[in-house]
Amino acid sequence: MVHAIAQVISGGKRYLITIFSHTPILWIIKITKKFSRPLIYFISENQPKIIKKFEEKILNPGDNVHLECEATSNPIAKITWSLDDQNLSAADVTINERKENADTIVSELILKKVTVENGGVYRCAATNEAGSDSFGARVNIYGKLGMRSMLQRTVVAGDNFTMTCPYFGYPVSSTKWHKDSEKLPIMFHQTVHTNGSLSVSNVKKGLDDGKYSCIVSNIQGQTAVGTVDILVMIAPKIMPFSFQEDLLREGMRARLQCVVSEGDSPITIQWLKDNAVIPPELYIKIQQLDEFSSILNIGQVTPKHNGNYTCTAKNAATTAAYSAILNVNVPPKIIPFAFVDDQFYKGMRAHITCAVSQGDPPLNFRWLKDDRPITSSSTDVLTQQYDKYANSLSIESVSSVHTGNYTCVVSNRAVTVSHTAQLLVHAAPKIIPFSFQDDQLFVGVFARVSCVIYQGDLPITIKWLKDNQQLSALEGVNVRQVDQFSSMLTIEKVQHIHSGNYTCTATNSVASASSTAILVVNVPPKIVPFTFQDGHLLEGMLVRVSCVVSRGDLPLNISWLKDDKPISEEFAVSVRVHNLDEYSSVLSIDPVTKKHDGNYTCIAKNMAGTDSFVASIVVN
């Protein structure tokens, strides 16, 4: 089954490491830009196993001893030899080694012309980084019984220990163990083995410490005695600790307190970083409060403080250790950026890159425009992630709507930072279309129109034209600049002369824009005074009069009345009305008679008003 999976990024390559619990195998998957295929390396770490052992021997003084021990492991093991738990060196014996293959090593111990003192338990031990294995057997040499000195031994409470009786000489008829003059075993956790060794399990302080004696004898009545002091000590125990934050930001303070909750004195406390002495250039302060507690202080953490901090507590029995990992999360630092061109015009391409010069991944990039998120639906504004440290924003064709502040926001587990660049797209003026309040105005009314620029770079110059000519001091027309974006034109009393096209022009450094409104002034008709040709007419004469409208907007309707009434049918034969054109009408009476006496009225009408004029006929 899979025990652990890790990813390592190095030099732009990604390595996936999988460790299987049943056997240490390292799988490395190497991914490059050109191709992706797994490269599998088998790196197993097997603890040594002794596969060839030696048997117990019985020799005479002067004989030669040849012991062979073969072990297999990966990496290959180192084999050492001991006699009654005392290490042997090349000065004591001859040791030869040879490699059978990449995993197997053979060690030979040779001792020539042995003496009785060379007897005892010979042990070979094979050790590598993964573990160890050992095997021992006794070499018996005929001779007088003797005992090697036994050194004081310290045992950790709760552990098990086994002692070999370090005697030499042969034959031996009995092997006994005593503790403080009492024959063992006296308790269930004490065992004397047939090979003469003593085992004590789950050692207890105050119970199992004391003086132990090994006594060997033979049938000739010879006896050898060896004694050893067993000191049972309480191992140091460190209370668990951790940094106050799982992830510390750069510049924060960090502290660890190591408290040894139990263990026999004297206790020595030491701090390590990554299993090495803490270097002074890290400016880490260690404060020893007392024999059982110590504080590690970092005044201002930086990435170089990242690592594994270990507190070790050592006494005569053993060393205890507890570790805490410090992860200093470096906040992102954005390299300042700006749009390349100071001046952008419509249709140009704009591009900026937000790159981070430092900061721990994973990094999250976001873009804002005027403090509002730029969404994926903004098809005209594109964002692209280059790699885990850079993100870009581009606009293929800028317009005035893209003017604004563009902010790159970068965050990681430490903090969120941002940087803003301003995009200014120079825009031509744009005018809101306008018109006079009515399609047609009558003479004498008030007229007003406003020219409002809703877009465009300042400064903007606003001017008014009438019929494509600069608006001069036209009577009754006033122009007022309301602000830098609007102007108002007013006519207090509209007259016929005010009719025409009124154009507002707006000009800035980019371009000009204009908008036009037509002012139509409806002028009422004005009839030129007229009279019949003679004040007194005679019957039978031809009478003719013309009604002429000197001014007034078309269409005009000209009609006649007699004595304020429409001309009746009885006059239809003799009285005729004929419109010469749109502005004149002729009334003819042929012949005139007495019945034609009366007041004749010409009426001219248009949308603006009505005018009339009356002339009288008196027939004699």
Residue pairs with C-beta under 8 A, 6 or more apart in sequence:
1 20
1 21
1 22
2 18
2 19
2 20
2 21
3 19
3 20
3 21
4 17
4 18
4 19
5 16
5 17
5 18
5 19
6 16
6 17
7 14
7 15
7 16
7 17
8 14
8 15
8 17
9 15
13 30
13 31
13 32
14 29
14 30
14 31
15 28
15 29
15 30
16 27
16 28
16 29
17 26
17 27
17 28
18 25
18 26
18 27
19 25
19 26
23 44
23 46
24 43
24 44
24 45
24 46
24 130
25 42
25 43
25 44
26 41
26 42
26 43
27 38
27 40
27 41
28 39
28 40
28 41
29 38
29 39
29 40
30 37
30 38
30 39
44 74
45 74
45 75
45 128
45 129
45 130
46 72
46 73
46 74
46 103
46 130
47 73
47 128
47 130
47 131
47 132
47 133
48 71
48 72
48 73
48 77
48 126
48 127
48 128
48 130
48 131
48 132
48 133
49 71
49 72
49 73
49 126
49 133
50 69
50 70
50 71
50 124
50 126
50 133
50 134
50 135
51 70
51 71
51 72
51 104
52 68
52 69
52 70
52 106
53 69
53 135
53 137
54 67
54 68
54 69
54 122
54 135
54 137
55 137
56 137
56 138
56 139
56 140
57 65
57 137
57 138
57 139
57 140
58 140
58 141
58 142
58 170
59 65
59 114
59 139
59 140
59 141
59 142
60 141
60 142
61 113
61 114
61 115
61 116
61 141
61 142
61 143
62 113
62 114
63 113
63 114
63 141
64 110
64 111
64 112
64 113
64 114
65 109
65 110
65 111
65 112
65 114
65 118
65 139
66 108
66 109
66 110
67 108
67 109
67 122
67 124
67 139
68 106
68 107
68 108
68 109
69 79
69 106
69 107
69 108
69 109
69 124
69 126
69 135
70 100
70 104
70 105
70 106
70 107
71 77
71 79
71 104
71 105
71 107
71 124
71 126
71 133
72 103
72 104
72 105
73 103
73 126
73 128
73 130
74 102
74 103
74 128
75 128
75 129
76 99
76 102
76 103
76 104
76 105
76 128
77 105
77 126
77 127
77 128
77 132
78 126
78 127
78 128
79 97
79 105
79 107
79 124
79 125
79 126
79 127
80 87
80 88
80 124
80 125
80 127
81 87
81 88
81 93
81 95
81 107
81 109
81 122
81 123
81 124
81 125
82 88
82 122
82 123
82 125
83 92
83 118
83 120
83 121
83 122
83 123
84 120
84 121
84 148
84 164
84 166
85 121
85 123
85 164
85 166
86 148
86 166
88 95
88 109
93 109
93 110
93 111
94 109
94 110
94 111
94 112
95 107
95 108
95 109
95 110
96 107
96 108
96 110
97 105
97 106
97 107
97 108
98 105
98 106
99 105
99 106
100 106
105 126
107 124
109 122
109 124
111 118
114 139
114 141
115 141
115 143
116 141
116 142
116 143
116 144
116 146
116 168
116 169
116 170
117 146
117 168
118 139
118 141
118 168
119 138
119 139
119 140
119 141
119 143
119 167
119 168
119 169
119 170
120 138
120 139
120 148
120 166
120 167
120 168
121 136
121 137
121 138
121 139
121 164
121 166
122 136
122 137
122 138
122 139
123 134
123 135
123 136
124 134
124 135
124 136
125 132
125 133
125 134
126 132
126 133
126 134
136 164
138 195
140 170
140 171
141 168
141 169
141 170
142 169
142 170
142 171
143 168
143 169
143 170
144 169
144 222
145 167
145 168
145 169
145 172
145 216
145 217
145 218
145 222
145 223
145 224
146 167
146 168
146 169
146 224
147 165
147 166
147 167
147 168
147 214
147 216
147 224
147 225
147 226
148 166
148 167
148 168
148 226
149 166
149 226
150 163
150 166
150 214
150 226
150 227
150 228
151 228
152 228
152 229
152 230
152 231
153 161
153 163
153 228
153 229
153 230
153 231
154 231
154 232
154 233
154 316
154 317
155 161
155 203
155 208
155 209
155 230
155 231
155 232
155 233
155 317
156 203
156 232
156 233
156 234
156 235
156 317
156 318
157 203
157 204
157 205
157 232
157 233
157 234
157 235
157 317
158 202
158 203
158 204
158 235
159 202
159 203
160 199
160 200
160 201
160 202
160 203
161 199
161 200
161 203
161 230
162 197
162 198
162 199
162 200
163 197
163 198
163 212
163 214
163 228
164 196
164 197
165 175
165 177
165 196
165 197
165 198
165 214
165 216
165 226
166 214
166 226
167 175
167 196
167 214
167 216
167 224
167 226
169 216
169 218
169 222
169 224
171 218
171 219
172 196
172 216
172 217
172 218
173 217
173 218
173 219
174 216
174 217
175 192
175 196
175 214
175 215
175 216
176 183
176 184
176 192
176 214
176 215
176 216
177 183
177 184
177 192
177 198
177 212
177 213
177 214
177 215
178 184
178 212
178 213
178 215
179 186
179 190
179 210
179 211
179 212
179 213
180 210
180 211
181 213
184 190
184 192
184 198
185 191
185 192
189 200
189 201
189 202
190 198
190 199
190 200
191 198
191 199
191 200
191 201
192 198
193 199
196 214
196 216
198 212
198 214
200 208
203 232
204 232
205 232
205 233
205 234
206 232
207 232
208 230
208 232
209 230
209 231
209 232
210 229
210 230
211 227
211 228
211 229
211 230
212 227
212 228
212 229
212 230
213 225
213 226
213 227
213 228
214 225
214 226
214 227
214 228
215 223
215 224
215 225
216 223
216 224
216 225
217 223
217 224
231 316
233 263
233 264
233 315
233 316
233 317
233 318
234 262
234 263
234 264
234 317
235 263
235 315
235 317
235 318
235 320
236 260
236 262
236 263
236 267
236 313
236 314
236 315
236 317
236 318
236 319
236 320
237 260
237 261
237 262
237 263
237 313
237 320
238 258
238 259
238 260
238 261
238 311
238 313
238 320
238 321
238 322
239 258
239 259
239 260
239 261
239 322
240 322
241 256
241 257
241 258
241 259
241 311
241 322
241 324
242 256
242 324
243 254
243 255
243 256
243 324
243 325
243 326
244 254
244 255
245 252
246 327
247 327
247 329
247 413
247 414
248 254
248 301
248 326
248 327
248 328
248 329
249 301
249 328
249 329
249 331
249 414
249 415
250 301
250 302
250 303
250 328
250 329
250 330
250 331
250 414
251 300
251 301
251 302
252 300
252 301
253 297
253 298
253 299
253 300
253 301
254 297
254 298
254 301
254 305
254 326
255 295
255 296
255 297
255 298
256 295
256 296
256 309
256 311
256 324
257 293
257 294
257 295
257 296
258 269
258 271
258 293
258 294
258 295
258 296
258 311
258 313
258 322
259 292
259 293
260 267
260 269
260 291
260 292
260 293
260 313
260 320
261 292
263 313
263 315
263 317
263 320
264 315
264 316
264 317
265 291
265 315
266 291
266 315
266 316
267 291
267 292
267 313
267 314
267 315
268 313
268 314
268 315
269 288
269 291
269 292
269 293
269 294
269 311
269 312
269 313
269 314
270 311
270 312
270 314
271 278
271 284
271 286
271 294
271 296
271 309
271 310
271 311
271 312
272 278
272 309
272 310
272 311
272 312
273 279
273 282
273 284
273 307
273 308
273 309
273 310
274 307
274 308
275 308
275 310
278 284
278 286
282 298
282 304
282 305
283 298
283 299
284 296
284 297
284 298
284 305
285 296
285 297
285 298
285 299
286 294
286 295
286 296
286 297
287 294
287 295
287 297
288 294
289 295
294 311
296 309
296 311
298 305
298 326
301 326
301 328
302 328
303 328
303 330
305 326
305 328
306 326
306 327
306 328
307 325
307 326
308 323
308 324
308 325
308 326
309 323
309 324
309 325
309 326
310 321
310 322
310 323
311 321
311 322
311 323
312 319
312 320
312 321
313 319
313 320
313 321
314 320
329 360
329 412
329 413
329 414
330 358
330 359
330 360
330 414
331 359
331 412
331 414
331 415
331 417
332 356
332 358
332 359
332 363
332 410
332 411
332 412
332 414
332 415
332 417
333 356
333 357
333 358
333 359
333 417
334 354
334 355
334 356
334 357
334 408
334 410
334 417
334 418
334 419
335 355
335 356
335 357
336 419
337 352
337 353
337 354
337 355
337 408
337 419
337 421
338 352
338 421
338 422
339 350
339 351
339 352
339 421
339 422
339 423
340 351
341 348
341 350
342 424
343 424
343 426
344 350
344 398
344 423
344 424
344 425
344 426
345 398
345 425
345 426
345 510
346 397
346 398
346 399
346 400
346 425
346 427
346 428
347 397
347 398
347 399
348 397
348 398
348 425
349 394
349 395
349 396
349 397
349 398
350 394
350 395
350 398
350 402
350 423
351 392
351 393
351 394
351 395
352 392
352 393
352 394
352 406
352 408
352 421
353 386
353 390
353 391
353 392
353 393
354 365
354 367
354 390
354 391
354 392
354 393
354 408
354 410
354 419
355 389
355 390
356 363
356 389
356 390
356 410
359 389
359 410
359 412
359 414
360 412
360 413
360 414
361 388
361 389
361 412
362 388
362 412
363 388
363 389
363 410
363 411
363 412
364 410
364 411
364 412
365 383
365 385
365 391
365 408
365 409
365 410
366 373
366 408
366 409
366 410
366 411
367 373
367 374
367 381
367 383
367 391
367 393
367 406
367 407
367 408
367 409
368 374
368 406
368 407
368 409
369 381
369 404
369 405
369 406
369 407
370 404
370 405
371 405
371 407
374 381
374 383
374 393
380 395
380 396
380 397
380 402
381 393
381 394
381 395
381 402
382 393
382 394
382 395
382 396
383 391
383 392
383 393
383 394
384 391
384 392
384 394
385 391
386 392
391 408
393 406
393 408
395 402
395 423
398 423
398 425
399 425
399 427
400 425
400 427
400 455
402 423
402 425
403 423
403 424
403 425
403 427
404 422
404 423
405 420
405 421
405 422
405 423
406 420
406 421
406 422
406 423
407 418
407 419
407 420
408 418
408 419
408 420
409 416
409 417
409 418
410 416
410 417
410 418
411 417
426 457
426 509
426 510
427 455
427 456
427 457
427 510
428 455
428 456
428 508
428 510
428 511
428 512
428 513
429 453
429 455
429 456
429 460
429 506
429 507
429 508
429 510
429 511
429 512
429 513
430 453
430 454
430 455
430 456
430 513
431 451
431 452
431 453
431 454
431 504
431 506
431 513
431 514
431 515
432 452
432 453
432 454
432 515
433 515
434 449
434 450
434 451
434 452
434 504
434 515
434 517
435 449
435 517
435 518
436 447
436 448
436 449
436 502
436 517
436 518
436 519
437 447
437 448
439 520
440 520
440 521
440 522
440 607
441 447
441 494
441 519
441 520
441 521
441 522
442 494
442 521
442 522
442 524
442 608
442 609
443 493
443 494
443 495
443 496
443 521
443 522
443 523
443 524
443 608
444 493
444 494
444 495
445 493
445 494
446 490
446 491
446 492
446 493
446 494
447 490
447 491
447 494
447 498
447 519
448 488
448 489
448 490
448 491
449 488
449 489
449 502
449 517
450 482
450 486
450 487
450 488
450 489
451 462
451 464
451 486
451 487
451 488
451 489
451 504
451 506
451 515
452 485
452 486
453 460
453 462
453 485
453 486
453 506
453 513
454 485
456 506
456 508
456 510
456 513
457 508
457 509
457 510
458 484
458 508
459 484
459 508
460 484
460 485
460 506
460 507
460 508
461 506
461 507
461 508
462 481
462 486
462 487
462 504
462 505
462 506
463 470
463 471
463 504
463 505
463 507
464 471
464 479
464 487
464 489
464 502
464 503
464 504
464 505
465 471
465 502
465 503
465 505
466 474
466 500
466 501
466 502
466 503
467 500
467 501
468 501
468 503
471 477
471 479
471 502
474 497
474 498
475 495
475 497
476 491
476 492
476 493
476 494
476 495
476 498
477 489
477 490
477 491
477 498
478 489
478 490
478 491
478 492
479 487
479 488
479 489
480 487
480 488
480 490
481 487
482 488
487 504
489 502
489 504
491 498
491 519
494 519
494 521
495 521
496 521
496 523
496 551
498 519
498 521
499 519
499 520
499 521
500 518
500 519
501 516
501 517
501 518
501 519
502 516
502 517
502 518
502 519
503 514
503 515
503 516
504 514
504 515
504 516
505 512
505 513
505 514
506 512
506 513
506 514
507 513
521 553
522 553
522 606
522 607
522 608
523 551
523 552
523 553
523 606
523 608
524 552
524 606
524 608
524 609
524 610
524 611
525 549
525 551
525 552
525 556
525 604
525 605
525 606
525 608
525 609
525 610
525 611
526 549
526 550
526 551
526 552
526 604
526 611
527 547
527 548
527 549
527 550
527 602
527 604
527 611
527 612
527 613
528 547
528 548
528 549
528 550
528 613
529 613
530 545
530 546
530 547
530 548
530 602
530 613
530 615
531 545
531 615
532 543
532 545
532 600
532 615
532 616
532 617
533 543
533 544
533 545
535 618
536 618
536 619
536 620
537 543
537 592
537 617
537 618
537 619
537 620
538 592
538 619
538 620
539 591
539 592
539 593
539 594
539 619
539 620
540 591
540 592
540 593
541 591
541 592
542 588
542 589
542 590
542 591
542 592
543 588
543 589
543 590
543 592
543 596
543 617
544 586
544 587
544 588
544 589
545 586
545 587
545 600
545 615
546 580
546 584
546 585
546 586
547 558
547 560
547 584
547 585
547 586
547 587
547 602
547 604
547 613
548 583
548 584
549 556
549 558
549 583
549 584
549 604
549 611
550 583
552 583
552 604
552 606
552 608
552 611
553 606
553 607
553 608
554 582
554 606
555 582
555 606
556 582
556 583
556 604
556 605
556 606
557 604
557 605
557 606
558 579
558 584
558 585
558 602
558 603
558 604
558 605
559 585
559 602
559 603
559 605
560 567
560 577
560 585
560 587
560 600
560 601
560 602
560 603
561 567
561 600
561 601
561 603
562 568
562 571
562 575
562 598
562 599
562 600
562 601
563 598
563 599
564 599
564 601
567 575
567 577
571 589
571 595
571 596
574 589
574 590
574 591
574 592
574 593
574 596
575 587
575 588
575 589
575 596
576 587
576 588
576 589
576 590
577 585
577 586
577 587
577 588
578 585
578 586
578 588
579 585
579 586
580 586
585 602
587 600
587 602
589 596
589 617
592 617
592 619
593 619
594 619
596 617
596 619
597 617
597 618
597 619
598 616
598 617
599 614
599 615
599 616
600 614
600 615
600 616
600 617
601 612
601 613
601 614
602 612
602 613
603 610
603 611
603 612
604 610
604 611
604 612
